[in-house]
Amino acid sequence: MNAVPHRTPFPLGPIARTTVSSRLASLRPVQLWVMEFARCFGLPEDDIRRIELVVEEAFTSVAQSAFEPGETGDIRFVLEHRPGQLVIAVEDRGMPTDLAHLQANEALSLNLLLLRRLLDGFSFINRGTEGKRLELVKNLPAQSIAVQMQEQATVADTAALAPPTEEPRLRLLRPDETLAVAQLAYRSYGYTYVSDFYYPERIRERMESGLLEICGAVTDSGEVLGALCLFYEQADARVAESAAAMVQPRCRGMNLFKDMKQFLFAHGRAKGLYGIYSEAVTIHPYTQQGNITLGAHETGLLLSYVSENVAFKKIGDEMMGQRQALVFYYYRLNPEPLRTVYAPAVHAALVESIHARNGLRRQLEVVPQDHPGEGETRLSVHVRRDVFNDASITLQHAGHDAAALVMHHTRELCQKKVDVIYLNLVMCDPAAAALAGQLADKGYLFGSIIPEFAKGDLLKLQYLNNVAVDPEKIATASPFTAQLLQTLHQQYTAQG
């Protein structure tokens, strides 16, 4: 039975925070505090009881790992509302530790095991001198349209193949039209697409918070024949990701993707965005060719981005037999600031060629691998399961121990059978560039550049955990992409 969509008076962002002593007497009050906020989201009582236990395990784990026996300190609980999620964050500034230490302690390891099993997500964030943060994620109840659409599929199959009789108009969709977007996701991808797109309420939350805009190809009767999204990292971001292209199978061949892309380019240019980046699949060359035709240029290639189980209905539903690769494209809309960026020698020529192809105003400086980092490293680790089964390590500051800490988390994630690990580095930091050079010898390949991401360029590296990559199964649409694929595959193969 499907859950009822959640309704809450809380907007996206932080909801509440409280600081308590690490003494055992603080546990019950903070449990009740978290549980009452969780009830505001319409969570069923079974989930509330799980959250009660989660708070106990998290409190115990932090109190025992952060403070010496007999010592007391402060533990801060922060509640955040993210699209489709309630996040319970537990912060402390006690004794430094990491997941490896926690897992080596038998009692604490059991705590972590329970946390992972009771909730939907778990992240550990090392904030250096600012302490540590555990993020515990609970997905909020929402109505999935997948079952309903499956029931309708056999009845509507014949009608779904008939070409439309109305010419669609392009416009930005409204938050009250997200049910049509969810239904379109099913018609385009079946059950294989990113799960959030089967939940209209989660789509609506992103739209209302300024994190998502959707161009729709809509008939006069209100039918949505196609959709293309703009995702923003923050509501005030100056670049956006064009993604989640969906077209009804009966409308393929109408050039809707190209038309929607041009609509969003015009919208982004008028809005003052510096550019729009996008990710093109390689199970076929059509999306890549569409980007090239429109004037976008490549900025990178991820060899193993998404599960082989993602398929396009009515475009060769058969699977590839390996995880699908992805090509990054960037379309420059408005002049960006002139920036000095840093790269290691191993990536410098490629970075320079990407700058030139995209016409970016950049001054590149090559950094030696032994360029020292200062202070403590700060980073976060985020794991996605779903159709991705990947992890992202995002570096906020590259300290003197950055390489050792990144490789420690890399080994840990590989042991958890994560297929691919991405490392996100800012290109304005020479120490981050030096780290990229050091990690090139440890299995981290070049992935992509994302210009102006988070107010500066982002360098994304990729680490494949014994994933099979057959370049013959990867469709490329330009000589640049074909050469990049060959180079990355050779480097990956040479690692053994």
Steps between C-alpha positions, in 0.01 A plus 500: 500500500644839404578756770315827522710796378646698788373844585708723721505864611881499474672634186817340368809567710582486872198448723636496854816446699573422862816438701505251786757357736648161414374370836255212473229712665481708178401204284128472570421872464679521167326183379159652572605828335600328175195270500254788532656684208493177297126466563446839333603333172224239518736209564320185620553389859718206391743751348480721809607202713792436265602863535481465877746213482717682246540800732600267782761322288638824356518668841675199652746471212600865514516516881727194516728590208536876551565519873728316741342286777373733769527802271193691385455733206237648274310315229294704256198361315395681183183417304482589131230465238641407159295406194326176595715454811522573871865523606608449861854636538706430812801729551779514756840660548645219706787265431576459126398166352384345175282213384791256504554565872130468573477172312805361678320541832260205531230685696512812284507290184170342604359850550596597146358178358166574666502857370550382143223243524246725671523802271533577128835677498812550708789745453811581702646850457845597629499878555856532634521746788121540485457140612297215353148454369288188454209545259214253535245511218137391510303509175165668546178323401388580148261359244682315221318491168698196374247233606207701369675555168587130469133412547402746227777396262331202335174690453666812361776331299328534163405864561851578624646400164273730300666828396361814665235695314592836660814706457654561846609837634813545710475667840621464858283258691328597823545320834140374476587307180750259655266200479525526122880511528505184714272322253723611214806357681328164514394510136857588397698267725265246655616411852870558428538876554618701801244431772418861596333554163228250591392724791317819396532653846879479495514666158268774625719569804804560281305732270355705783842540664664632181717193451317374189341645188333283237438580137194312380369430151129539574196467274202735521311223677767492774681178405875510570677331208855579607697659781856620561622620839740761632649404838667759724750419776367805688211727416743784412740285292630653175531166319239228472493138393273409213384145568211258526395518135171317457298458182197280449597207274236599242657848469855395427612634166326836558825674607350583839835456679667757274211744530486470881876541526489821294213627715708448816806664341293811429349489848841461666656778293219740595533393864870589500645150533862453395424165344314171503670164526347166416571129507452295185460124512713275281265207450420685176650811333177701459523717813868575435426597141218725619734685737767543232247625243382764747854626557589338833852366554639205694657549843554138603403134498395270783573139409247332730229741606175309534371144529457293187138457612400849383329462164297717266157367420452458125872577430655158525383381840785250509777567753865565420648232725711762678452828685437791268754775434413868492630804310494848657410798281503873573313777319633848574219756533660816638860616565632350823760664731867477404646243738838348580465122530748233602563150366772235537731431208331164431170675417621842382490441122149355516376780726646761266334342197162495678537869588579582136212290359251674728640853464544538876685800643764308692866535593642154569792442737665159536564388859767243600383192686704590809322833550415483874155520646455687827297414806249219534307356208125555495284280284162331474402158370163435338384159375223442242355155449195492272612464133836667570673304780766769518653733755624859490782632715481878502806685628433827678867549591810307391722475807834330558330161542264527200642214289510255791148589612350476150661159442379381840140583404557353153604162643208506741250570221651229280453251784132601507481402131435852372562482125637850435643773722518864392728759653386861465775764519484878461741627235576828679712314761862405409504237776195330346676493163807342659275239659353416158851436374586275795182297460559442128755240610246335729220431251314830481439589133396831354123526483371843410513874553182684595555874441376747760360227722453636854659837405807343342603215275468144626738218405336158528727194518374140473611176663356171369472208742584208269219593261504347153535760223475394136558807281329325209172531690541876550359713217685825435392782271819704452873442446573682828281261701636196317858605580413574863335157531807330357734688734297433814447135411874450444578661834238287677621181336863581589401510867413131481 
